[in-house]
Amino acid sequence: MGRKIAVVGGTGAEGSGLAYRLAKAGEYILIGSREPARAQETARVLRERIGRSAQIEGMDNPAAAAACDIAILTVPFSGAAALLKQLKSSWKPGTIVIDTTVPLAATVGGAATRVLGVWQGSAAEQTQELLPAGVSLAAAFQNLGADTLGGDEAVDCDVLVCSDDEKAKQVAFELVGKIPGARALNGGKLENARIVESLTALLS
Ligand SMILES: NC(=O)c1ccc[n+]([C@@H]2O[C@H](COP(=O)([O-])OP(=O)(O)OC[C@H]3O[C@@H](n4cnc5c(N)ncnc54)[C@H](OP(=O)(O)O)[C@@H]3O)[C@@H](O)[C@H]2O)c1
């Protein structure tokens, strides 16, 4: 049985865009949502778009977290901490989590051109604190917009990958390589995610 990639919050623009690109590249995708019916509907729409070869299922976030080998976190910063606390006991040891979260002020009603101060230094470092031991993390895709991902053109975008875990970094590089026109670049340590996240505000 091949690996499964959960997209936690995969009913949204960024998550469904990543799910679309990765399913199209042959990956087995589990769309996660707070509401299973919403996840199943997104999975159905993506399967219809890609065709019979697409392997995409929809389920609630805890079920997706429990069943996956890799998870991509695509929920707004405002909801990420509570969700990660809920998922803490769901992850299998060895799961790799890729965090796309940007703490834009827009997530709490402010401007998309501003980034919120995060006590831990970045959204990714907050995520790191909320994952159990044995689950590793890379931060990536924060500057790759949903509009671009949702189309069929090559994305023509650099993706900075930050992590303190070599395996997680390697997996993130591999996933970036599955998206036509995306170029993975080594962003160094996880703490550098604070720089990458703030670039999104500049691009907004
Ligand atoms: N949009 C972009 O262009 C872009 C680019 C780079 C990075 N990102 C990052 O990707 C993440 C998702 O962005 P998005 O634009 O796709 O966001 P979004 O559409 O607002 O939200 C994505 C999904 O998250 C779930 N969600 C919403 N509020 C939640 C909460 N309080 N707790 C748990 N789940 C919640 C919803 O799914 P359910 O209601 O089905 O649970 C929603 O469909 C963000 O962290 C963002 O910074 C986005």
The ligand as a Tripos MOL2 file, in Angstrom:
@<TRIPOS>MOLECULE
LIG
   48    52     1     0     0
SMALL
NO_CHARGES

@<TRIPOS>ATOM
      1 N1         -4.8310   31.1470    0.3830 N.am      1 LIG1
      2 C1         -3.5790   31.2640   -0.0160 C.2       1 LIG1
      3 O1         -3.2850   31.7680   -1.1190 O.2       1 LIG1
      4 C2         -2.4580   30.7590    0.8740 C.ar      1 LIG1
      5 C3         -1.1350   30.8000    0.4050 C.ar      1 LIG1
      6 C4         -0.1080   30.3010    1.2180 C.ar      1 LIG1
      7 C5         -0.4140   29.7970    2.4870 C.ar      1 LIG1
      8 N2         -1.7180   29.7900    2.8990 N.ar      1 LIG1
      9 C6         -2.0190   29.2670    4.2410 C.3       1 LIG1
     10 O2         -2.8600   28.1370    4.0770 O.3       1 LIG1
     11 C7         -3.8010   28.0940    5.1630 C.3       1 LIG1
     12 C8         -5.2010   27.9700    4.5640 C.3       1 LIG1
     13 O3         -5.4870   29.1020    3.7780 O.3       1 LIG1
     14 P1         -6.8770   29.1950    3.0060 P.3       1 LIG1
     15 O4         -6.8690   30.4760    2.2720 O.co2     1 LIG1
     16 O5         -7.1220   27.9220    2.2530 O.co2     1 LIG1
     17 O6         -7.8480   29.3050    4.2560 O.3       1 LIG1
     18 P2         -9.4000   29.0590    4.4100 P.3       1 LIG1
     19 O7         -9.9960   28.6970    3.0860 O.co2     1 LIG1
     20 O8         -9.9540   30.2050    5.1590 O.co2     1 LIG1
     21 O9         -9.4360   27.8030    5.3940 O.3       1 LIG1
     22 C9         -9.0460   26.5180    5.0140 C.3       1 LIG1
     23 C10        -9.9070   25.5030    5.7290 C.3       1 LIG1
     24 O10        -9.5970   25.5140    7.1210 O.3       1 LIG1
     25 C11       -10.7290   25.1000    7.8480 C.3       1 LIG1
     26 N3        -10.9090   26.0140    8.9580 N.ar      1 LIG1
     27 C12       -11.3220   27.3120    8.9190 C.ar      1 LIG1
     28 N4        -11.3490   27.8530   10.1530 N.ar      1 LIG1
     29 C13       -10.9530   26.8680   10.9940 C.ar      1 LIG1
     30 C14       -10.7870   26.8050   12.4030 C.ar      1 LIG1
     31 N5        -11.0250   27.8640   13.1920 N.pl3     1 LIG1
     32 N6        -10.3700   25.6320   12.9340 N.ar      1 LIG1
     33 C15       -10.1320   24.5550   12.1490 C.ar      1 LIG1
     34 N7        -10.2750   24.5600   10.8130 N.ar      1 LIG1
     35 C16       -10.6840   25.7040   10.2450 C.ar      1 LIG1
     36 C17       -11.9370   25.1250    6.9040 C.3       1 LIG1
     37 O11       -12.2810   23.7810    6.6300 O.3       1 LIG1
     38 P3        -13.5650   23.0760    7.2870 P.3       1 LIG1
     39 O12       -14.5710   24.1560    7.5710 O.co2     1 LIG1
     40 O13       -13.9910   22.1520    6.1840 O.co2     1 LIG1
     41 O14       -13.0510   22.3980    8.4970 O.co2     1 LIG1
     42 C18       -11.3860   25.7820    5.6560 C.3       1 LIG1
     43 O15       -11.9520   25.2630    4.4600 O.3       1 LIG1
     44 C19        -3.6020   29.3550    5.9850 C.3       1 LIG1
     45 O16        -2.8600   29.0850    7.1380 O.3       1 LIG1
     46 C20        -2.8260   30.2670    5.0630 C.3       1 LIG1
     47 O17        -1.9770   31.1410    5.7660 O.3       1 LIG1
     48 C21        -2.7420   30.2400    2.1440 C.ar      1 LIG1
@<TRIPOS>BOND
     1     1     2 1
     2     2     3 2
     3     2     4 1
     4     4     5 ar
     5     4    48 ar
     6     5     6 ar
     7     6     7 ar
     8     7     8 ar
     9     8     9 1
    10     8    48 ar
    11     9    10 1
    12     9    46 1
    13    10    11 1
    14    11    12 1
    15    11    44 1
    16    12    13 1
    17    13    14 1
    18    14    15 2
    19    14    16 1
    20    14    17 1
    21    17    18 1
    22    18    19 2
    23    18    20 1
    24    18    21 1
    25    21    22 1
    26    22    23 1
    27    23    24 1
    28    23    42 1
    29    24    25 1
    30    25    26 1
    31    25    36 1
    32    26    27 ar
    33    26    35 ar
    34    27    28 ar
    35    28    29 ar
    36    29    30 ar
    37    29    35 ar
    38    30    31 1
    39    30    32 ar
    40    32    33 ar
    41    33    34 ar
    42    34    35 ar
    43    36    37 1
    44    36    42 1
    45    37    38 1
    46    38    39 2
    47    38    40 1
    48    38    41 1
    49    42    43 1
    50    44    45 1
    51    44    46 1
    52    46    47 1
@<TRIPOS>SUBSTRUCTURE
     1 LIG1         1 GROUP 0 **** ****
